[in-house]
Amino acid sequence: MKNRVMIIGGVQAGKSTLMNTLLGKESAANKTQALVYDDWIVDTPGEYIENPMYYRNIMATSLEVTHVIYLQDATSAKSVFPPQFSLGIPKIQIGVITKIDAHNADVERATALLKNVITQGAIVKTSSWQKLGVEFIAPLIELRTNEEIRQYVKDRDSPYLMYYP
C-alpha cells in the first residue's frame, strides 16, 4: 500500500495551502467543503475538527490513511483539538505548524499546543509561501515507523524539524 496522509486542522489554518504546496500546485487554496483526495493526500474541512459531531468522519477517513497531520496555525492562540486527540486515531502522527513567517506568529505557543494533541512524532515548522520546512513532510510520509521518523529527524538537524517527546 502506498502511504497516504490525512490533514486535519481548524478553519483557515492552512490545510489546503499546505496540500497544494506539497503537490507542487501554484493555484490558490479554496475553502474545503468536503473531503478532497489528491494523490497521496486527503484534505479535510476544518469543520470536521471544530465540531465534535463530525469526529466520526475523521475516524472513518483515518481508516484510509497511514499518517495523520495535526495542523496548528502559528497565528492562532488556541487549539481546535481536544487534549490527546491523536490517541483515538492509531496512525503515525505528524504535527505541522503553519504560517511561521506571519508577523503575529508564535511558534513556541503553537509547538506547545501540538504537544497537547499528539503523543509522539515529528513536528514540522512551515511556511507554504516561503517554502520553509515543507520539504520534510513528503519524506516523513514515506516512513513507516516512529523509529524511522525519529532517526530521520535526528539526521536532519534542522530548526524546522523536531521529534516529540
C-alpha positions, -999 to +999 in steps of 0.1 A: +000+000+000+012+034-009+014+057+021-013+084+023-018+112+048-049+130+061-045+166+071-067+178+099-068+213+115-090+243+121-108+265+095-083+288+078-053+270+094-036+264+060-045+228+053-054+233+016-024+257+010-001+231+025-016+204+003-012+225-028+024+233-018+032+196-012+017+186-046+036+214-064+004+233-073+006+270-077-032+276-075-047+295-046-064+273-020-102+273-019-124+266+011-126+229+015-163+219+017-158+181+017-130+155+018-106+162-011-085+132-022-055+143-043-027+118-050-013+108-015-031+135+005-066+137+020-076+173+028-104+177+054-127+206+061-118+225+092-153+220+105-145+183+109-123+190+139-141+221+151-174+204+156-174+171+176-204+159+156-180+154+127-154+134+146-168+102+131-159+115+097-123+119+108-122+084+124-137+068+092-113+086+069-084+076+091-090+040+080-079+050+045-045+066+055-012+056+071-003+090+086-022+120+101-010+155+101-023+175+130-020+211+118-016+241+141-017+277+128+011+297+145-011+328+144-039+312+165-039+315+203-059+283+207-060+247+196-091+232+179-081+197+191-091+182+224-062+172+246-045+139+234-069+137+204-044+116+185-049+087+209-082+080+191-065+076+157-040+047+156-019+061+127+015+077+125+013+112+139+030+143+124+025+178+139+027+207+114+029+243+124+018+267+096+023+304+090+056+306+109+065+336+088+034+357+097+041+389+117+019+376+146+032+340+146+040+325+180+058+292+171+066+283+207+029+286+216+019+265+185+045+239+194+031+236+230-004+233+217+006+205+193+024+187+222-010+186+239-026+168+209+000+143+197+016+116+219+047+112+197+061+121+164+077+147+142+068+184+145+075+204+114+075+242+114+064+255+080+057+284+057+040+274+025+045+308+010+083+309+016+086+271+012+102+267+046+101+233+063+077+218+038+104+198+021+105+175+052+068+164+050+067+141+020+098+122+031+082+117+066+051+103+049+073+077+032+085+064+065+065+035+081+075+036+118+081+062+146+116+049+150+124+057+113+108+091+118+129+098+149+161+088+131+151+110+101+146+140+123+179+133+142+198+130+109+185+163+095+193+186+125+171+213+111+155+242+130+122+234+112+121+198+124+119+182+158+108+149+173+084+148+203+088+137+230 
